[in-house]
Amino acid sequence: MIRRVVGISMQPVLSPGKLVIGSKRRQPIIGNLVIVSYGNDQIIKRLAKVQGDKVYIIGDNEDHSIDSRSYGWLSKDSIVATVIWPRVK
């Protein structure tokens, strides 16, 4: 799965326009970047917490990110893929 970064919520790690590759087969772990289905959009965020079947995701650019701090915990099923390229920490 290939997606393009939109917005500045993941800067400086991912800049707007950057392409990422996600794997549906890889099990996400805390700290991974994930592609999440939210509403009608797919967004790229960092997996911060897992609690049962719920996940909490945040943007690296916290001042410019709408994430779980705004819309709360999401279903683990909302994770569409784990970003495997570029490799980031």
The first five atom37 places (N, CA, C, CB, O) and aatype in JSON, in Angstrom:
{
  "aatype": [12, 9, 1, 1, 19, 19, 7, 9, 15, 12, 5, 14, 19, 10, 15, 14, 7, 11, 10, 19, 9, 7, 15, 11, 1, 1, 5, 14, 9, 9, 7, 2, 10, 19, 9, 19, 15, 18, 7, 2, 3, 5, 9, 9, 11, 1, 10, 0, 11, 19, 5, 7, 3, 11, 19, 18, 9, 9, 7, 3, 2, 6, 3, 8, 15, 9, 3, 15, 1, 15, 18, 7, 17, 10, 15, 11, 3, 15, 9, 19, 0, 16, 19, 9, 17, 14, 1, 19, 11],
  "atom_mask": [
    [1, 1, 1, 1, 1],
    [1, 1, 1, 1, 1],
    [1, 1, 1, 1, 1],
    [1, 1, 1, 1, 1],
    [1, 1, 1, 1, 1],
    [1, 1, 1, 1, 1],
    [1, 1, 1, 0, 1],
    [1, 1, 1, 1, 1],
    [1, 1, 1, 1, 1],
    [1, 1, 1, 1, 1],
    [1, 1, 1, 1, 1],
    [1, 1, 1, 1, 1],
    [1, 1, 1, 1, 1],
    [1, 1, 1, 1, 1],
    [1, 1, 1, 1, 1],
    [1, 1, 1, 1, 1],
    [1, 1, 1, 0, 1],
    [1, 1, 1, 1, 1],
    [1, 1, 1, 1, 1],
    [1, 1, 1, 1, 1],
    [1, 1, 1, 1, 1],
    [1, 1, 1, 0, 1],
    [1, 1, 1, 1, 1],
    [1, 1, 1, 1, 1],
    [1, 1, 1, 1, 1],
    [1, 1, 1, 1, 1],
    [1, 1, 1, 1, 1],
    [1, 1, 1, 1, 1],
    [1, 1, 1, 1, 1],
    [1, 1, 1, 1, 1],
    [1, 1, 1, 0, 1],
    [1, 1, 1, 1, 1],
    [1, 1, 1, 1, 1],
    [1, 1, 1, 1, 1],
    [1, 1, 1, 1, 1],
    [1, 1, 1, 1, 1],
    [1, 1, 1, 1, 1],
    [1, 1, 1, 1, 1],
    [1, 1, 1, 0, 1],
    [1, 1, 1, 1, 1],
    [1, 1, 1, 1, 1],
    [1, 1, 1, 1, 1],
    [1, 1, 1, 1, 1],
    [1, 1, 1, 1, 1],
    [1, 1, 1, 1, 1],
    [1, 1, 1, 1, 1],
    [1, 1, 1, 1, 1],
    [1, 1, 1, 1, 1],
    [1, 1, 1, 1, 1],
    [1, 1, 1, 1, 1],
    [1, 1, 1, 1, 1],
    [1, 1, 1, 0, 1],
    [1, 1, 1, 1, 1],
    [1, 1, 1, 1, 1],
    [1, 1, 1, 1, 1],
    [1, 1, 1, 1, 1],
    [1, 1, 1, 1, 1],
    [1, 1, 1, 1, 1],
    [1, 1, 1, 0, 1],
    [1, 1, 1, 1, 1],
    [1, 1, 1, 1, 1],
    [1, 1, 1, 1, 1],
    [1, 1, 1, 1, 1],
    [1, 1, 1, 1, 1],
    [1, 1, 1, 1, 1],
    [1, 1, 1, 1, 1],
    [1, 1, 1, 1, 1],
    [1, 1, 1, 1, 1],
    [1, 1, 1, 1, 1],
    [1, 1, 1, 1, 1],
    [1, 1, 1, 1, 1],
    [1, 1, 1, 0, 1],
    [1, 1, 1, 1, 1],
    [1, 1, 1, 1, 1],
    [1, 1, 1, 1, 1],
    [1, 1, 1, 1, 1],
    [1, 1, 1, 1, 1],
    [1, 1, 1, 1, 1],
    [1, 1, 1, 1, 1],
    [1, 1, 1, 1, 1],
    [1, 1, 1, 1, 1],
    [1, 1, 1, 1, 1],
    [1, 1, 1, 1, 1],
    [1, 1, 1, 1, 1],
    [1, 1, 1, 1, 1],
    [1, 1, 1, 1, 1],
    [1, 1, 1, 1, 1],
    [1, 1, 1, 1, 1],
    [1, 1, 1, 1, 1]
  ],
  "atom_positions": [
    [[0.85, -1.16, 0.0], [0.0, 0.0, 0.0], [0.9, 1.23, 0.0], [-0.97, -0.01, 1.22], [1.8, 1.35, 0.84]],
    [[0.66, 2.14, -0.93], [1.44, 3.37, -1.03], [0.51, 4.54, -0.73], [2.09, 3.51, -2.44], [-0.59, 4.64, -1.27]],
    [[0.98, 5.43, 0.14], [0.21, 6.62, 0.49], [1.13, 7.83, 0.47], [-0.47, 6.46, 1.88], [2.34, 7.72, 0.66]],
    [[0.53, 8.99, 0.22], [1.27, 10.25, 0.23], [0.91, 11.03, 1.5], [0.96, 11.1, -1.06], [-0.25, 11.11, 1.88]],
    [[1.94, 11.59, 2.14], [1.73, 12.38, 3.35], [1.05, 13.69, 2.98], [3.08, 12.64, 4.08], [1.48, 14.39, 2.06]],
    [[-0.01, 14.01, 3.71], [-0.73, 15.27, 3.53], [-0.64, 16.03, 4.85], [-2.23, 15.02, 3.11], [-0.93, 15.47, 5.91]],
    [[-0.25, 17.28, 4.8], [-0.18, 18.09, 6.0], [1.15, 17.96, 6.72], [0.0, 0.0, 0.0], [2.04, 17.23, 6.3]],
    [[1.25, 18.71, 7.83], [2.52, 18.8, 8.55], [2.51, 18.1, 9.91], [2.88, 20.26, 8.74], [3.41, 18.3, 10.72]],
    [[1.5, 17.29, 10.16], [1.37, 16.68, 11.49], [2.47, 15.68, 11.82], [0.05, 15.99, 11.59], [2.66, 15.35, 12.99]],
    [[3.2, 15.18, 10.82], [4.24, 14.2, 11.1], [5.66, 14.77, 10.9], [4.05, 12.99, 10.21], [6.64, 14.02, 10.91]],
    [[5.76, 16.09, 10.71], [7.08, 16.7, 10.58], [7.81, 16.65, 11.92], [6.98, 18.15, 10.08], [7.12, 16.73, 12.94]],
    [[9.1, 16.54, 11.99], [10.04, 16.55, 10.88], [10.29, 15.18, 10.26], [11.32, 17.12, 11.34], [11.05, 15.07, 9.3]],
    [[9.66, 14.14, 10.8], [9.91, 12.77, 10.32], [9.4, 12.58, 8.9], [9.24, 11.76, 11.25], [10.12, 12.05, 8.05]],
    [[8.18, 13.01, 8.62], [7.58, 12.89, 7.29], [7.08, 14.26, 6.85], [6.42, 11.84, 7.29], [6.28, 14.89, 7.53]],
    [[7.56, 14.71, 5.71], [7.16, 16.01, 5.17], [5.98, 15.85, 4.21], [8.34, 16.69, 4.46], [5.79, 14.77, 3.64]],
    [[5.2, 16.91, 4.03], [4.09, 16.84, 3.07], [4.59, 16.42, 1.69], [3.37, 18.2, 2.98], [5.62, 16.9, 1.22]],
    [[3.85, 15.53, 1.06], [4.2, 15.05, -0.27], [5.04, 13.78, -0.28], [0.0, 0.0, 0.0], [5.14, 13.12, -1.31]],
    [[5.63, 13.43, 0.85], [6.47, 12.23, 0.95], [5.61, 10.99, 0.74], [7.18, 12.17, 2.32], [4.5, 10.9, 1.25]],
    [[6.14, 10.04, -0.02], [5.46, 8.75, -0.2], [5.89, 7.8, 0.9], [5.76, 8.15, -1.59], [7.05, 7.78, 1.3]],
    [[4.93, 7.0, 1.39], [5.23, 5.95, 2.36], [4.66, 4.63, 1.84], [4.65, 6.3, 3.77], [3.69, 4.61, 1.08]],
    [[5.27, 3.56, 2.27], [4.78, 2.22, 1.94], [4.35, 1.55, 3.23], [5.88, 1.37, 1.19], [5.1, 1.53, 4.22]],
    [[3.15, 1.01, 3.21], [2.61, 0.33, 4.39], [2.38, -1.15, 4.11], [0.0, 0.0, 0.0], [2.07, -1.54, 2.99]],
    [[2.53, -1.95, 5.14], [2.3, -3.39, 5.05], [1.1, -3.77, 5.89], [3.55, -4.18, 5.5], [1.02, -3.44, 7.08]],
    [[0.15, -4.46, 5.27], [-1.02, -4.94, 6.0], [-0.69, -6.15, 6.85], [-2.15, -5.28, 5.03], [-1.4, -6.45, 7.81]],
    [[0.38, -6.83, 6.53], [0.71, -8.07, 7.23], [1.51, -7.84, 8.51], [1.49, -8.98, 6.32], [1.52, -8.71, 9.38]],
    [[2.16, -6.72, 8.63], [3.0, -6.48, 9.79], [2.16, -6.04, 10.98], [4.07, -5.42, 9.48], [1.32, -5.15, 10.86]],
    [[2.37, -6.67, 12.11], [1.67, -6.33, 13.35], [2.27, -5.04, 13.91], [1.76, -7.5, 14.39], [3.46, -5.01, 14.21]],
    [[1.47, -3.99, 14.06], [2.03, -2.75, 14.59], [2.38, -2.85, 16.06], [1.05, -1.62, 14.38], [1.69, -3.52, 16.83]],
    [[3.46, -2.17, 16.44], [3.85, -2.1, 17.84], [3.99, -0.63, 18.22], [5.19, -2.89, 18.09], [4.12, 0.24, 17.36]],
    [[3.96, -0.36, 19.5], [4.06, 1.01, 19.98], [5.32, 1.65, 19.43], [4.05, 1.05, 21.54], [6.41, 1.07, 19.47]],
    [[5.16, 2.85, 18.92], [6.27, 3.58, 18.31], [6.27, 3.52, 16.8], [0.0, 0.0, 0.0], [6.88, 4.37, 16.15]],
    [[5.59, 2.53, 16.22], [5.5, 2.43, 14.76], [4.62, 3.52, 14.18], [4.96, 1.05, 14.35], [3.71, 4.01, 14.84]],
    [[4.92, 3.9, 12.95], [4.0, 4.74, 12.2], [2.95, 3.82, 11.59], [4.73, 5.58, 11.11], [3.27, 2.75, 11.09]],
    [[1.71, 4.26, 11.64], [0.61, 3.44, 11.13], [-0.28, 4.28, 10.22], [-0.21, 2.84, 12.29], [-0.37, 5.5, 10.36]],
    [[-0.93, 3.6, 9.29], [-1.94, 4.21, 8.45], [-3.27, 3.79, 9.04], [-1.8, 3.77, 6.93], [-3.56, 2.6, 9.18]],
    [[-4.09, 4.78, 9.39], [-5.33, 4.54, 10.11], [-6.5, 5.05, 9.29], [-5.3, 5.21, 11.5], [-6.44, 6.13, 8.7]],
    [[-7.55, 4.28, 9.27], [-8.8, 4.72, 8.64], [-9.59, 5.48, 9.69], [-9.63, 3.49, 8.07], [-9.92, 4.95, 10.75]],
    [[-9.89, 6.75, 9.38], [-10.67, 7.57, 10.29], [-11.7, 8.34, 9.47], [-9.75, 8.55, 11.11], [-11.34, 9.19, 8.66]],
    [[-12.97, 8.04, 9.68], [-14.01, 8.64, 8.85], [-13.83, 8.19, 7.41], [0.0, 0.0, 0.0], [-13.74, 6.99, 7.14]],
    [[-13.79, 9.13, 6.5], [-13.58, 8.81, 5.09], [-12.12, 8.95, 4.67], [-14.43, 9.72, 4.23], [-11.8, 8.86, 3.49]],
    [[-11.23, 9.17, 5.63], [-9.82, 9.43, 5.33], [-8.93, 8.31, 5.85], [-9.39, 10.75, 5.94], [-9.32, 7.52, 6.71]],
    [[-7.74, 8.26, 5.3], [-6.67, 7.45, 5.86], [-5.58, 8.42, 6.28], [-6.14, 6.37, 4.83], [-5.14, 9.25, 5.48]],
    [[-5.16, 8.32, 7.53], [-4.17, 9.23, 8.07], [-2.96, 8.46, 8.56], [-4.77, 10.06, 9.2], [-3.05, 7.28, 8.89]],
    [[-1.83, 9.15, 8.61], [-0.58, 8.54, 9.08], [-0.23, 9.17, 10.41], [0.58, 8.74, 8.04], [-0.09, 10.39, 10.52]],
    [[-0.09, 8.34, 11.42], [0.24, 8.8, 12.77], [1.15, 7.77, 13.44], [-1.05, 9.03, 13.62], [1.43, 6.72, 12.88]],
    [[1.61, 8.1, 14.64], [2.45, 7.2, 15.41], [1.58, 6.48, 16.45], [3.62, 7.97, 16.1], [0.77, 7.11, 17.14]],
    [[1.75, 5.18, 16.55], [1.02, 4.39, 17.54], [1.66, 4.65, 18.91], [1.04, 2.86, 17.19], [2.81, 4.27, 19.14]],
    [[0.91, 5.29, 19.79], [1.44, 5.68, 21.1], [1.08, 4.7, 22.21], [0.94, 7.05, 21.47], [1.89, 4.42, 23.09]],
    [[-0.15, 4.16, 22.16], [-0.61, 3.26, 23.22], [-1.56, 2.23, 22.64], [-1.3, 4.06, 24.35], [-2.26, 2.48, 21.67]],
    [[-1.56, 1.06, 23.26], [-2.52, 0.01, 22.93], [-3.13, -0.45, 24.25], [-1.83, -1.2, 22.15], [-2.43, -0.73, 25.22]],
    [[-4.45, -0.51, 24.26], [-5.16, -0.95, 25.47], [-6.28, -1.87, 25.04], [-5.71, 0.28, 26.31], [-7.34, -1.42, 24.6]],
    [[-6.04, -3.18, 25.16], [-7.03, -4.15, 24.69], [-7.2, -4.03, 23.19], [0.0, 0.0, 0.0], [-6.24, -4.2, 22.43]],
    [[-8.42, -3.75, 22.75], [-8.66, -3.62, 21.3], [-8.77, -2.16, 20.89], [-9.94, -4.38, 20.9], [-9.39, -1.84, 19.87]],
    [[-8.18, -1.26, 21.68], [-8.17, 0.16, 21.38], [-6.75, 0.65, 21.17], [-8.86, 0.95, 22.5], [-5.81, 0.12, 21.77]],
    [[-6.59, 1.67, 20.32], [-5.28, 2.27, 20.07], [-5.37, 3.78, 20.23], [-4.76, 1.9, 18.66], [-6.42, 4.39, 20.04]],
    [[-4.23, 4.36, 20.59], [-4.11, 5.8, 20.78], [-2.99, 6.25, 19.86], [-3.83, 6.19, 22.3], [-1.86, 5.78, 19.99]],
    [[-3.29, 7.16, 18.94], [-2.3, 7.59, 17.95], [-2.05, 9.09, 18.08], [-2.78, 7.24, 16.52], [-2.94, 9.86, 18.43]],
    [[-0.8, 9.49, 17.79], [-0.45, 10.9, 17.86], [0.41, 11.29, 16.65], [0.3, 11.21, 19.18], [1.06, 10.44, 16.04]],
    [[0.4, 12.56, 16.33], [1.29, 13.09, 15.31], [2.59, 13.53, 15.95], [0.0, 0.0, 0.0], [2.6, 13.94, 17.11]],
    [[3.69, 13.44, 15.22], [4.99, 13.83, 15.76], [5.08, 15.35, 15.96], [6.11, 13.37, 14.83], [5.78, 15.81, 16.86]],
    [[4.38, 16.11, 15.15], [4.35, 17.57, 15.25], [3.12, 17.93, 16.09], [4.32, 18.26, 13.82], [2.11, 18.37, 15.55]],
    [[3.23, 17.75, 17.38], [2.07, 17.8, 18.28], [1.28, 19.1, 18.2], [2.52, 17.59, 19.68], [0.06, 19.09, 18.38]],
    [[1.95, 20.22, 17.93], [1.25, 21.5, 17.85], [0.38, 21.62, 16.6], [2.25, 22.64, 17.89], [-0.49, 22.49, 16.52]],
    [[0.62, 20.75, 15.62], [-0.1, 20.83, 14.35], [-0.71, 19.49, 13.95], [0.83, 21.31, 13.25], [-0.75, 19.15, 12.77]],
    [[-1.17, 18.74, 14.93], [-1.72, 17.43, 14.65], [-3.08, 17.26, 15.3], [-0.77, 16.33, 15.12], [-3.26, 17.57, 16.48]],
    [[-4.02, 16.77, 14.53], [-5.31, 16.33, 15.08], [-5.21, 14.82, 15.18], [-6.55, 16.8, 14.19], [-5.04, 14.14, 14.17]],
    [[-5.32, 14.3, 16.39], [-5.05, 12.89, 16.63], [-5.89, 12.42, 17.82], [-3.54, 12.63, 16.88], [-6.92, 13.03, 18.12]],
    [[-5.47, 11.38, 18.48], [-6.26, 10.84, 19.59], [-6.41, 11.81, 20.75], [-5.62, 9.57, 20.09], [-7.3, 11.63, 21.58]],
    [[-5.58, 12.81, 20.83], [-5.79, 13.84, 21.85], [-7.09, 14.6, 21.59], [-4.6, 14.83, 21.9], [-7.69, 15.15, 22.51]],
    [[-7.51, 14.62, 20.31], [-8.76, 15.29, 19.93], [-9.94, 14.32, 19.86], [-8.59, 15.98, 18.59], [-11.02, 14.62, 20.37]],
    [[-9.75, 13.16, 19.22], [-10.87, 12.26, 18.99], [-10.83, 10.97, 19.79], [-10.94, 11.93, 17.56], [-11.65, 10.08, 19.58]],
    [[-9.89, 10.86, 20.71], [-9.88, 9.73, 21.64], [-9.32, 8.44, 21.07], [0.0, 0.0, 0.0], [-8.69, 8.41, 20.02]],
    [[-9.58, 7.38, 21.81], [-9.09, 6.04, 21.45], [-9.86, 5.54, 20.22], [-9.25, 5.05, 22.64], [-11.04, 5.83, 20.06]],
    [[-9.16, 4.79, 19.37], [-9.77, 4.21, 18.18], [-9.74, 2.69, 18.29], [-9.05, 4.69, 16.89], [-8.96, 2.13, 19.06]],
    [[-10.57, 2.05, 17.52], [-10.56, 0.6, 17.44], [-9.25, 0.14, 16.8], [-11.78, 0.08, 16.64], [-8.76, 0.76, 15.86]],
    [[-8.71, -0.95, 17.31], [-7.5, -1.52, 16.72], [-7.73, -1.87, 15.24], [-7.05, -2.78, 17.5], [-6.8, -1.85, 14.44]],
    [[-8.98, -2.18, 14.9], [-9.33, -2.5, 13.51], [-9.2, -1.31, 12.58], [-10.74, -3.05, 13.44], [-9.22, -1.47, 11.36]],
    [[-9.08, -0.1, 13.13], [-8.93, 1.08, 12.27], [-7.53, 1.17, 11.67], [-9.25, 2.34, 13.06], [-7.31, 1.95, 10.74]],
    [[-6.58, 0.4, 12.2], [-5.23, 0.39, 11.62], [-5.28, -0.4, 10.32], [-4.19, -0.22, 12.62], [-5.58, -1.59, 10.31]],
    [[-4.97, 0.29, 9.23], [-5.01, -0.31, 7.9], [-3.67, -0.97, 7.58], [-5.35, 0.76, 6.83], [-3.62, -2.03, 6.95]],
    [[-2.57, -0.34, 8.01], [-1.23, -0.85, 7.69], [-0.2, -0.22, 8.62], [-0.87, -0.57, 6.21], [-0.45, 0.81, 9.24]],
    [[0.96, -0.87, 8.69], [2.13, -0.33, 9.38], [3.09, 0.2, 8.33], [2.82, -1.42, 10.28], [3.36, -0.47, 7.33]],
    [[3.61, 1.41, 8.55], [4.55, 2.0, 7.59], [5.87, 1.23, 7.68], [4.77, 3.53, 7.87], [6.47, 1.12, 8.75]],
    [[6.31, 0.71, 6.53], [7.58, -0.03, 6.5], [8.68, 0.72, 5.76], [7.38, -1.4, 5.86], [9.86, 0.39, 5.87]],
    [[8.29, 1.76, 4.98], [9.27, 2.61, 4.32], [8.69, 4.0, 4.18], [9.68, 2.05, 2.93], [7.53, 4.13, 3.8]],
    [[9.43, 5.02, 4.46], [10.82, 4.95, 4.95], [10.86, 4.44, 6.38], [11.5, 6.34, 4.85], [9.91, 4.59, 7.14]],
    [[12.0, 3.85, 6.72], [12.18, 3.38, 8.1], [12.45, 4.6, 8.95], [13.34, 2.32, 8.22], [13.4, 5.35, 8.71]],
    [[11.63, 4.8, 9.95], [11.78, 5.95, 10.85], [11.69, 5.51, 12.29], [10.72, 7.03, 10.55], [11.15, 4.44, 12.59]],
    [[12.21, 6.33, 13.16], [12.15, 6.02, 14.6], [11.4, 7.09, 15.31], [13.55, 5.86, 15.2], [11.24, 7.03, 16.53]]
  ]
}
